[in-house]
């Protein structure tokens, strides 16, 4: 996952809840589809299925819902892309095939319907459907005929790169979803002063999110974590801005993650000044971000599975970057705590 891990983690943290997911889908899906779908039945589902040779296929987020008239099941695949991906159509098709088969085995009935939605916020707009390389040298009419018969899964796409900030203030979006879209669209390209100015523009949204009785402060923590992970804004400046906007003491804003990040950065600066070099600053910042990822995983594990055994916490703290990536993927999908750490 590499540099994309913060975007993936933030997307899942926000849109794993039914309310933000449903409000976002409500701005994308065709009206006729929305009319047939019972949005009140939307609920999270497992996003992993076993494919050929027992290979695991992981969709970013999966929800189930039902049709209004006959209660037939529907699978909704929510995929996130922080940059264009030529394999996206094939990837969605693989997910749909394996998840539908898994659902049929569990339910012993017809395969469910599938809806796929993609959120893209790369630096350039999402490209259109790519032509298969084997068709490149065929005459246009023949290439089009072949292309029309290739297996595919149609999907709706929300391309944030092609929209300005005003376009994301959409009717029907709950504050959590709207704030998340704004953050994903803009933050990673902002300088520190632009980050702080953006949260001032989004102050009403941030306050509305914070006041949400269902996890509002946790969403604020996630927004703060994402800003720190993808920009150079100082943690102390961001915490002060959040305290001013949310009108509560700063020490209630500075989460464990932010404190850890700030400590790592401060230690690195001290080391760099003592040596007269910049390596300490970079090292401290990197260590602060790594420790922040660890605290995030521990927090998600605790919320999902309850108090963690000391051995589990110790294992997470000693995890390699690759293991942290794998555990982050699994924490929202595994049915048990052991499943998160399975080899």
C-alpha positions as CSV (number, residue, x, y, z in Angstrom):
1,X,0.0,0.0,0.0
2,X,2.9,2.4,0.7
3,X,2.1,6.0,0.4
4,X,-1.6,5.3,-0.2
5,X,-2.1,3.7,3.2
6,X,-3.3,7.0,5.0
7,X,-5.9,7.6,2.3
8,X,-7.2,4.0,2.4
9,X,-7.3,4.0,6.2
10,X,-9.2,7.3,6.3
11,X,-11.7,6.3,3.7
12,X,-12.5,3.1,5.6
13,X,-12.7,4.8,8.9
14,X,-15.3,7.2,7.6
15,X,-17.4,5.2,5.2
16,X,-17.5,2.0,7.2
17,X,-20.6,3.5,8.9
18,X,-23.9,3.1,7.2
19,X,-25.0,6.7,7.5
20,X,-22.0,8.4,5.7
21,X,-22.0,5.6,3.1
22,X,-25.7,5.8,2.4
23,X,-25.6,9.6,2.0
24,X,-22.6,9.4,-0.4
25,X,-24.2,6.7,-2.5
26,X,-27.4,8.8,-2.5
27,X,-25.5,11.5,-4.5
28,X,-24.2,9.0,-7.0
29,X,-26.6,6.2,-7.9
30,X,-29.3,6.8,-10.5
31,X,-32.7,7.9,-9.1
32,X,-34.4,4.7,-10.4
33,X,-31.9,2.6,-8.5
34,X,-32.3,4.6,-5.4
35,X,-36.0,4.2,-5.7
36,X,-35.8,0.4,-5.8
37,X,-33.2,0.1,-3.0
38,X,-34.3,0.2,0.6
39,X,-31.6,2.4,2.1
40,X,-32.7,1.6,5.7
41,X,-31.4,-1.9,5.2
42,X,-27.9,-0.9,4.4
43,X,-25.4,-2.6,6.7
44,X,-21.7,-3.4,6.6
45,X,-20.6,-6.9,5.4
46,X,-17.4,-8.9,5.1
47,X,-15.3,-7.6,2.2
48,X,-13.1,-10.7,1.8
49,X,-13.8,-13.8,-0.3
50,X,-11.7,-16.8,-1.4
51,X,-11.1,-17.1,-5.0
52,X,-9.2,-19.5,-7.3
53,X,-6.4,-21.4,-5.4
54,X,-7.7,-19.9,-2.2
55,X,-6.4,-16.5,-3.0
56,X,-8.1,-13.8,-0.9
57,X,-9.8,-10.9,-2.7
58,X,-10.3,-7.7,-0.6
59,X,-12.8,-5.1,-1.5
60,X,-12.3,-1.8,0.4
61,X,-15.8,-1.7,1.8
62,X,-18.8,-4.0,1.2
63,X,-22.4,-3.4,2.4
64,X,-25.6,-5.4,2.0
65,X,-29.1,-4.0,1.4
66,X,-32.4,-5.2,0.1
67,X,-34.8,-4.2,-2.7
68,X,-38.0,-2.6,-1.5
69,X,-40.5,-4.7,-3.4
70,X,-39.2,-8.2,-2.8
71,X,-36.4,-7.9,-0.2
72,X,-34.0,-9.4,-2.7
73,X,-30.3,-9.0,-1.5
74,X,-28.0,-6.5,-3.0
75,X,-24.2,-6.2,-2.5
76,X,-22.7,-2.8,-2.6
77,X,-18.9,-2.5,-3.3
78,X,-17.3,0.7,-2.3
79,X,-13.8,1.1,-3.7
80,X,-11.3,3.9,-3.1
81,X,-8.5,5.0,-5.4
82,X,-6.0,7.8,-4.5
83,X,-4.6,7.6,-8.1
84,X,-5.8,6.2,-11.4
85,X,-5.6,2.4,-11.7
86,X,-5.8,0.8,-15.1
87,X,-6.8,-2.5,-13.4
88,X,-9.8,-1.0,-11.7
89,X,-12.5,-2.5,-14.0
90,X,-11.0,-6.0,-13.7
91,X,-10.5,-5.6,-10.0
92,X,-14.2,-4.8,-9.4
93,X,-15.2,-7.7,-11.6
94,X,-13.1,-10.1,-9.6
95,X,-14.5,-8.8,-6.3
96,X,-18.1,-9.1,-7.6
97,X,-17.7,-12.6,-8.8
98,X,-16.1,-14.0,-5.7
99,X,-18.3,-12.1,-3.2
100,X,-21.5,-13.1,-5.1
101,X,-20.4,-16.8,-5.0
102,X,-19.6,-16.5,-1.3
103,X,-23.0,-14.9,-0.6
104,X,-24.8,-17.7,-2.6
105,X,-23.0,-20.4,-0.6
106,X,-24.1,-18.7,2.7
107,X,-27.7,-18.0,1.6
108,X,-28.3,-21.1,-0.6
109,X,-30.2,-19.0,-3.1
110,X,-29.7,-16.9,-6.2
111,X,-26.6,-14.7,-6.3
112,X,-27.3,-11.2,-5.1
113,X,-27.4,-8.2,-7.2
114,X,-24.3,-6.0,-7.2
115,X,-23.7,-2.3,-7.3
116,X,-20.2,-0.8,-7.4
117,X,-19.2,2.7,-6.6
118,X,-15.7,4.2,-6.8
119,X,-14.3,7.2,-5.0
120,X,-11.3,8.7,-6.8
121,X,-9.2,11.6,-5.7
122,X,-6.0,11.4,-7.7
123,X,-4.2,14.4,-9.0
124,X,-5.6,13.8,-12.5
125,X,-9.1,12.9,-13.5
126,X,-10.1,9.2,-13.6
127,X,-9.5,7.9,-17.2
128,X,-12.3,6.4,-19.2
129,X,-12.5,2.7,-19.9
130,X,-9.2,1.4,-21.4
131,X,-9.2,-0.6,-24.6
132,X,-7.7,-4.1,-24.3
133,X,-4.2,-4.2,-25.7
134,X,-5.1,-7.1,-28.0
135,X,-7.7,-4.8,-29.7
136,X,-5.3,-1.9,-30.3
137,X,-4.5,-2.8,-33.9
138,X,-7.9,-3.9,-35.1
139,X,-10.1,-1.7,-37.2
140,X,-12.4,0.5,-34.9
141,X,-15.6,-1.3,-35.7
142,X,-14.1,-4.7,-35.0
143,X,-12.4,-3.5,-31.8
144,X,-15.7,-2.0,-30.6
145,X,-17.5,-5.2,-31.3
146,X,-15.0,-7.3,-29.3
147,X,-14.9,-4.7,-26.5
148,X,-18.7,-4.8,-26.1
149,X,-18.5,-8.6,-25.5
150,X,-15.8,-8.6,-22.9
151,X,-16.7,-9.4,-19.2
152,X,-17.2,-6.2,-17.3
153,X,-18.9,-4.7,-14.2
154,X,-20.5,-1.3,-14.7
155,X,-19.9,1.1,-11.8
156,X,-20.6,4.7,-10.8
157,X,-17.6,6.9,-10.1
158,X,-17.2,10.0,-7.9
159,X,-14.1,11.7,-9.4
160,X,-13.1,14.4,-6.8
161,X,-10.2,15.5,-9.0
162,X,-12.7,16.7,-11.6
163,X,-14.7,18.8,-9.1
164,X,-14.0,22.0,-7.2
165,X,-14.7,22.5,-3.5
166,X,-18.1,24.0,-4.0
167,X,-19.3,21.0,-5.9
168,X,-18.8,18.8,-2.9
169,X,-21.4,20.8,-0.8
170,X,-24.1,18.4,-2.1
171,X,-27.7,18.2,-0.9
172,X,-28.2,15.0,1.0
173,X,-24.7,14.5,2.2
174,X,-24.4,14.1,6.0
175,X,-21.7,16.3,7.5
176,X,-19.3,13.4,8.1
177,X,-19.4,12.3,4.5
178,X,-19.1,15.9,3.2
179,X,-16.1,16.7,5.4
180,X,-14.4,13.4,4.4
181,X,-14.8,14.2,0.7
182,X,-13.4,17.7,1.2
183,X,-10.4,16.3,3.1
184,X,-9.7,13.6,0.5
185,X,-10.0,16.0,-2.4
186,X,-7.8,18.8,-1.1
187,X,-5.6,18.2,2.0
188,X,-2.6,16.3,0.5
189,X,-1.9,19.1,-1.9
190,X,-2.1,21.9,0.7
191,X,0.7,23.7,2.4
192,X,0.4,24.1,6.3
193,X,-1.3,27.5,6.1
194,X,-3.7,26.2,3.5
195,X,-4.6,23.3,5.7
196,X,-5.5,25.6,8.6
197,X,-7.4,28.0,6.3
198,X,-9.4,25.0,4.9
199,X,-10.5,23.9,8.3
200,X,-11.6,27.5,9.0
201,X,-13.8,27.3,5.8
202,X,-15.1,24.0,7.0
203,X,-15.7,25.1,10.5
204,X,-19.5,24.6,10.5
205,X,-19.0,21.1,9.1
206,X,-16.4,20.2,11.7
207,X,-18.7,21.4,14.5
208,X,-21.6,19.4,13.1
209,X,-19.4,16.3,12.9
210,X,-18.2,16.8,16.5
211,X,-21.8,17.1,17.7
212,X,-22.8,13.8,16.2
213,X,-23.8,11.5,19.0
214,X,-22.7,8.4,17.0
215,X,-19.0,8.7,17.0
216,X,-18.5,12.4,16.2
217,X,-15.4,12.9,18.3
218,X,-13.8,9.8,16.8
219,X,-14.4,11.2,13.3
220,X,-12.8,14.5,14.4
221,X,-9.8,12.4,15.5
222,X,-9.7,10.6,12.2
223,X,-9.8,14.0,10.3
224,X,-7.0,15.3,12.4
225,X,-4.9,12.2,12.0
226,X,-5.4,12.3,8.2
227,X,-4.3,16.0,8.0
228,X,-1.2,15.1,10.0
229,X,-0.4,12.0,7.9
230,X,-0.7,13.7,4.4
231,X,0.5,17.3,5.1
232,X,3.3,19.1,6.8
233,X,0.9,21.0,9.1
234,X,2.4,21.1,12.7
235,X,0.3,19.0,15.1
236,X,0.3,21.8,17.7
237,X,-1.1,24.3,15.2
238,X,-3.8,21.9,14.0
239,X,-4.8,21.1,17.6
240,X,-5.0,24.8,18.4
241,X,-7.2,25.4,15.3
242,X,-9.5,22.5,16.2
243,X,-9.8,23.8,19.8
244,X,-10.8,27.2,18.5
245,X,-13.3,25.9,15.9
246,X,-14.9,23.4,18.3
247,X,-14.9,25.8,21.2
248,X,-13.6,23.4,23.7
249,X,-10.2,23.1,25.6
250,X,-7.2,22.1,23.5
251,X,-6.4,19.1,25.7
252,X,-9.7,17.5,24.7
253,X,-8.8,17.9,21.0
254,X,-5.2,16.5,21.1
255,X,-5.8,12.8,20.7
256,X,-3.3,10.1,21.7
257,X,-2.3,9.9,18.0
258,X,-1.7,13.6,17.7
259,X,0.3,13.7,21.0
260,X,2.5,10.8,19.8
261,X,3.0,12.4,16.4
262,X,4.0,15.7,18.1
263,X,6.4,14.0,20.5
264,X,8.2,12.2,17.7
265,X,8.5,15.4,15.7
266,X,9.8,17.3,18.7
267,X,12.4,14.6,19.5
268,X,13.5,14.6,16.0
269,X,13.9,18.4,15.9
270,X,16.0,18.2,19.1
271,X,18.2,15.6,17.7
272,X,18.6,17.5,14.5
273,X,19.5,20.7,16.3
274,X,22.0,18.9,18.5
275,X,23.8,17.4,15.5
276,X,23.4,20.4,13.3
277,X,21.7,18.3,10.7
278,X,18.2,17.7,9.3
279,X,18.2,13.9,9.6
280,X,16.9,14.0,13.1
281,X,13.9,16.0,12.1
282,X,13.0,13.6,9.3
283,X,13.6,10.6,11.5
284,X,11.5,12.0,14.3
285,X,8.7,12.8,11.9
286,X,8.8,9.4,10.4
287,X,8.8,7.7,13.8
288,X,5.9,9.9,15.0
289,X,3.8,8.9,12.0
290,X,4.7,5.2,12.4
291,X,3.8,5.3,16.1
292,X,0.6,7.1,15.1
293,X,-0.3,4.2,12.8
294,X,0.3,1.8,15.6
295,X,-2.0,3.7,18.0
296,X,-4.7,3.8,15.3
297,X,-4.6,0.1,14.8
298,X,-4.7,-0.5,18.6
299,X,-7.6,1.8,18.9
300,X,-9.6,0.2,16.1
301,X,-8.8,-3.3,17.5
302,X,-10.1,-2.2,20.9
303,X,-13.3,-0.8,19.5
304,X,-13.9,-3.9,17.4
305,X,-12.9,-6.7,19.8
306,X,-12.9,-5.1,23.2
307,X,-9.9,-4.8,25.6
308,X,-6.7,-6.2,24.1
309,X,-4.5,-8.8,25.7
310,X,-1.0,-7.3,26.5
311,X,0.6,-9.8,24.1
312,X,-1.5,-8.5,21.2
313,X,-0.6,-4.9,22.0
314,X,3.0,-5.8,22.2
315,X,2.9,-7.6,18.9
316,X,1.3,-4.6,17.1
317,X,4.0,-2.3,18.6
318,X,6.7,-4.5,17.2
319,X,5.1,-5.0,13.8
320,X,7.0,-4.2,10.6
321,X,5.5,-1.7,8.1
322,X,4.3,-4.6,5.9
323,X,2.6,-6.2,8.9
324,X,1.0,-2.9,9.9
325,X,-0.4,-2.5,6.4
326,X,-1.8,-6.1,6.5
327,X,-3.4,-5.7,10.0
328,X,-4.9,-2.3,9.0
329,X,-6.6,-4.0,6.0
330,X,-7.9,-6.9,8.2
331,X,-9.1,-5.0,11.3
332,X,-12.4,-4.0,9.6
333,X,-12.9,-7.3,7.9
334,X,-11.8,-10.1,10.2
335,X,-14.5,-11.8,12.2
336,X,-12.2,-12.5,15.2
337,X,-9.1,-11.0,16.8
338,X,-7.1,-14.1,15.8
339,X,-8.2,-13.5,12.2
340,X,-6.5,-10.2,12.1
341,X,-3.1,-11.7,12.8
342,X,-3.5,-15.0,10.9
343,X,-0.6,-15.8,8.7
